[in-house]
Structures are given as structure tokens and as C-alpha cells.
């Protein structure tokens, strides 16, 4: 009888486990990285469920907004250039698929990219970077050194110590992240993937052969547990807290920091008073990345009633975060607005379109969050289990450091390859895995173990070529 009871108990457990639905693959985070990964998995035939804590229309987060800088220019074998170029090619394939589904011409690259020259300003101390950029450069560009050359070639008024490089290439300029997310999610759905919005994942637990995810419906507060055989975490600044139970070292490897973004709109009357040539210069000389200590960057976010809304940030002007969930609502300080206005007015004067301060009106502000690694190079890697071995069924995309948008589909491709066990022998593909993948993570975790009080590992170093980020996203 005891033997029979044990048999019945085991059968009950087996039936109970089978009654619980098991997702094949769950992607956490419906921003650019998560949506790109879900698309790459779905197009490969994987069964995928994408979970996003917001609704289908974004109102905050790292992928919020209408414009990010998209640039290709970089030295030979530059990782970030390869990521951008690969993402452009992958986006073209996405739109080709959607056009087959919805009709030719329904989806266009111009819906996502605004091609415009990208302007870079370098200081005298950065000449080694400049020489590396232009050495056997295949992307079309123009360069001037000093005040006289910049004036003749570009009509710009810069200090004599300034080198100006302008990049000219299709799909370099700006990228619309919101529009790209929509296309990626459309593709995912059409390939049989599923998406659940208002679904916040608060915890991941590793079980034998699967993972349990605690998911809260942000509308109702209802909590449920989902099971998945494979998981991709693309949770941005929430990475550390999300992976606390399975990969706690990420809380020290990823350091979320706030960045203020200010938006200005020229006064309507002043804008109307400008000549077509002056308006054209503004259109033609954004986006810009001034690579000084603060790294001023600016771009045209959108147009309202024919007037440009200009986005301004300082890539290295980062501040601490008190509450990650509330930081998105944090208003800009007066000094942050003043800095953005002063830098913008100085740049507008340098391109020959001076603005009176009262005509450059503060339109709105937004607190963004950068997820930083010590080297400012992201991770796309399987996690390590408690024994220090790679877990091939849990892949993390993290630490984008404000440079992720332009390479979104490439990050998604790398993550999906890891999860599906695909190998790619192409040179830059292998380099991307070396710089962002498992061996890098193992090295950083080992460094943490030697520095137990250290918040973020500082021993990651780039090998095998110069990395030029060339401004934020």
C-alpha cells in the first residue's frame, strides 16, 4: 500500500507540473532591445512571449521619444559602427518582411530614419582619435582643421583649435525609437510571437530545467507566476534588481544614472523671420556631437506646426538616482536648462544662425536614465550560475550606456544567436561577442570578487581596436 501511495503521489506531482503552462521563451522588456530580440527570435521560428511593463504607447523609459542619433562613422573594425550598420541592414529586412505581409511601400526606412549630416567637433587633444577615424575611412565624410577651413568649407565659426568632421551616409542622422519599436512588434506578432503589456516582472527564480517569473499586472495589481524554458532580460536600468536572485553581480556591474534632456522650440515669429537658407542650415547642421568633457549633443526631435523642437543633452552630465521608478518624472533643475540653452545658442551662432535668448524657448524637459558599465561597453551575454558556469538559457542585454538605439537590431541578433545556439564566424560578429559576451562577464565578475566593496567593476578593457562612440543615442 505504501508503494502504491508513493506511485500515486508521484503521478499527482507529474500531472500538476504538466497542468502548469510552460512558455518556450520569454523576453523581458519591450523597449528597443527587447523588441529587437523578440523579433529576431520569432523570425527564426522560436515561440516567444514579450513582456512590457508599460502599455503599448510608451510614456517613459530609455526607449521613449522620437529621435536618437544614428551614426556610422568610426575607425576600422569599430564595434559601434558595426552595430549601427548591422542594425540598418536588419531593419531593411524587417521592413521587407512587413511589406510582403501588408503591401509594398507600406513600410519605409524614411518612417524610421531621417538622413542628415552628422557633425562632430573635436579638440586639439583629440587628434589621435581624429586620425584613427579618417585613416582609410570608407564612409563619406568631410573634415576641416581650424577656423579658416571650417569657415570656407562649412560656413562655421569655430575656434582655431577645433577640428570639424561631417559624416554623410544614408540612414546616418537620427532614428525614431518609438516608430522602430512599433515595426519590431508588428513583425513579432506576424511571425507568431505574443506580447503582453502592463506586465512588470519583479523576480526571476531559477528552477531545475526552467525559470519562474513573478509578473504583476500594472493595471489591476494581480500577481501571477509564469514559467519559461528560456529567458532574455532586456530590462535596462532595472537589470540589477530584476536579476538579484539569479545573477546578483549585475547590481554592481550596472550603474543606473540620470541624464537631463531639455527641449527647446524657436519662437514662431522668430522662426518665420528666418530665411530659407538659415532654416536650411539648422536642418543641415543637426545632429551634432561636441566631444568635449561634457559631450554636448543635440538633434531635431520633431517638428510642431513646421517649427523644429530641438533636443539637448550632455552625455557625461550624469547624476545619482534616488528612486528608479520615479526618476522619469523628475523635473529639470534651472541650471540644467540654463546649460542646455547656453550650449545651444553658442552652437547656433557657430553655424551662422544666431538666436536671441528670448527666441529660444524652453519647451519641456525629461529625465532619462543611462545604464552604465565601467567601460561603457554593453553586455550581451549568458549569465553565470552559482558555480560560475554559463547558463545558456538566460541571456542578458544590459549596460547600453546611452549608445544603444542605433544598433538595436544588432543587439537583438546577438542575443537571439546566443539563446538559439547559433554561431557566426564573421569577423565583427565574433569581435562583438568577445567585447560584450561571456569572457568579458567572467573577467568582470572575477574582478568584483577581488574588490568586494566596489560598486561597478573597473577592470573591463577594450582590446583589438579603438572604440569610437561618437556621441550618445
Secondary structure, 3 states (H helix, E strand, C coil): CHHHHHHHHHHHHHHHHHHCCEEEEEEECCCHHHHHHHHHHHHCCCCEEEECCCCCCCCCCCCCCCCEEECCCCCCCCHHHHHHHHHHHHHHHHHHHHHHHHCCCCCCHHHCEEECCEEEEECHHHHHHHHHHHCCCCCCEEEEECHHHHHHHHCCCCCCCCEEEEECCCCCEEECHHHHHHHHHHHHHHCCCEEECCEEEEEEEEECCEEEEEEEECCCCCEEEEEEEEEEECCHHHHHHHCCCCCCCHHHHCEEEEEEEEEEEECHHHHHHCCHHHHHHHHHCCCEEECCCCCEEEEEEEEECCEEEEEEEEEEEEECCCCCCCHHHCCCCHHHHHHHHHHHHHHHHHCCCCCCHHHEEEEEEEEEEEEECCCCCCEEEEEECCCCCEEEEEEEEECCCCCCHHHHHHHHHHHHHHHHCCCCCCHHHHHHHHHHCHHHHHHHHHHHHHCCCCCCCCCCCCCCCCCCCCCCC
